[in-house]
Amino acid sequence: MPFMKLRTNLVIDSAKASSLMSEMSKLLANETAKPERYVMIDVKGDRNMMFGGSSEPLAYIECKSIGLSTAQAKSLSKSISELLGAQLQLGAERIYIEFSNCPAEYWGWNGSTFA
């Protein structure tokens, strides 16, 4: 049920994308205390994007999970920014992250919902 979607204007080759998705998946599972088998990651690079009037390297992340707390969001913001800094050399000031706490009854899987 945890889901993280990354959009960036940086070009990310398939080897880098694979490595990044693996790290993002582990991070999200750990930070949300959910089994990694339920984590979904989506990475898209080479997007036409601008932030603050500049097309310098940037990233936009959507992070959703059932039961996501404000404390987890704050911790995830730091962890995600550190990961993208290390993997993509992005400064935290060039990263926006949107967090969503999705009610279990509005998250579908396996022909039903989690509620």
N, C-alpha and C positions, 0 to 999 in steps of 0.2 A: 503493500500500500504506500510506502514512501516513494515519492517521485521527484526527480530533479531534472530540469531541462536547462541546458546551457546554450546560449546564443552568443556568438562573438564575431567580430570582424577580422579576427586572425585566421589565417589558413592553418588548418589542422589536418595533417596527413593521417592515413588510416592507422598506422602504428602508434602515433601519439594519441589519437582518439581512443584506441583500445586501452592503452595504459591509463589515460585520464578517466575513462568510464569505470575501470576497475577500482581506481583510487576513490572516485566519487561514490561508488556503490558501497565500499567498505566504510567510508566516512559517514554516509547517511544511515546505514544500518547501525553503526556504533552510537552515533549521536541521538538517534531516535529509540534505541533499544528495541529495534524490530529485527526479525530474522532477514538476512540478506536475500533469501529466496523470494521475498516479496518486494524487493527494491527494484525500481525501474529507472534507468538513466537514458537521457536523450541529449546528444551533443551535435551541434551544427556550427561549423565554422564558415569563414569566408562570406559572411553576411554583410549587406549594405547597412551600416549602422553609424549613428552619430550620438555623442553624449557631450553635453556642455558646449555645443557649437564646434566640436572637434571630432574628427574621425580617427584620432590616435587610438591605439589598441584599447579595447573595452570588452566588457562582458555583461550580459543580463542573465540572471538565473531565476527560475521559478522553482520553489521547493514546497512540496505539499505532503501532508501526512495526516492520518487520523490521530487525533489527540496531541497535535504539536503544541507545546507550551511556549510561552514567551521566553522562558529561560532557555529552552532548547533552541529557539530561533536566534537568540543572542549568541549562544555558543556556536551554532552552525554558521552564523555570519562570520565569526572570527576564523573558524576552521576552513570554511570554503574559500575565504579570501587568502588565507595562508597557502592552501592547496593550489589555487590559481596563480598565486605569486610564484610558487616554486615550479609548477608545470608549464605555465605560459608567460612568465615574467610580467604579469599584470600587477599594477599597483592597486591597493584596496580602494583608492579614491576613484578608480575607473571601473568599479564593479557595483552594479545594483542587484539586489536580491529581494524578490517578492516571496514572502512566506504565507502559506495558507493552512489553516487547521480545518480539514474537511470532516464533517460529521460522518460517522460510520455508515449511516443509512443512505448517504449520497456517494458512496464509493463502491462501485461494482466490480465483481470478480467471479469467475467460475459460474456464470449464469445467475448470480444473486448479488447481494450486497453484504457488507460486513456486520450489519445489524439484524 
